[in-house]
Amino acid sequence: MQPFARVTILGLGLIGSSIARGIRQHMPSVRVTGYDADPAVRETAVAIELCDDVADSAGTSVIDADLVILCVPVGAMGAVAAEFAADLPADAIVSDVGSSKLSVIEAVREALPNATFIPAHPVAGTENSGPTAGFASLFHHRWCIVTPPEGSDPLAVERVSEFWRRLGANVELMEPGHHDRVLAVTSHLPHLIAYTIVGTASDLEEVTQSEVIKYSAGGFRDFTRIAASDPTMWRDVFLSNREAVLDMLQRFTEDLTALQRAIRWGKGDELFELFTRTRAIRRSIIDQGQDDARPDFGRSHE
């Protein structure tokens, strides 16, 4: 038996459209309704037959839903939830896919004080966006972190967890505040560093734009992939998870200063020890199936 029969997806970008495609592949009997605030996105969703129905308003989209998933930037979660509050069925479960949790829980609770809200975060994505960017296998063998607030209904938590397992994800339960600290170092800080490095490269007058592009076959290329992520989404992530991000950024700054000192004073042993330790972390990520060990990260050069 499917955990849900009627799912509404609000926000039809990469994640929302991938959920819709995943449902169609793995749970074909589930009816999917989609909504996006952008009329052009709704038009595209209709044209590519992304959902069974595409609603013209947030309220209309949730009328008969038993699962409602917020797939909008975290800064918009509360406002979008308020749009459909009056039409949400009393027994529906609301979830989300946001990369920060404490601020989202606060915003959604304010908008939907009586709703059952079970937040989740699929740790998957690409630098692409929009309804045509999604694909059904995006969540296969990736982690989805479910972060139920204290006192959540265990049955509702299990239903949301099973939904993500049906989409091919590995599910982990985590306390919301702990999630925000973990993601600050594993996702948010790396994005901040990537945005900074690419921005610095573009600002250097002695490095022409053609040289930056020409020699980007090295590590810089991989930073540009991260730095191409959706600007609205990542602006909201940094602002919504600011305390954890600033905490991790301070720790990183201290470590960077120590590395600078080691280079300045020729402390090769310190550099070798650090690089050996970080290499082992990379290998463990590959061993757990979270990345590709093939040459050049499995990129095709045909």
ABEGO torsion letter per residue (X at the ends): XBABABBBBBEABAAAAAAAAAAAAABAABBBBBBBABAAAAAAAAAAGABABBBABAAAAAAABABBBBABBAAAAAAAAAAAAAABBAABBBBBABABAAAAAAAAAAABAABBBBBBBBBBEBABBEAAABBAAAABGBBBBBBBBBGBBAAAAAAAAAAAAAAGBBBBBBBAAAAAAAAAAAAAAAAAAAAAAAAAAAABAABBAAAAAAAAABAAAAAAAAAABBAAAAAAAAAAAAAAAAAAAAAAAAAAAAAAAAAAAGBAAAAAAAAAAAAAAAAAAAAAGABBABBGGGBBAX
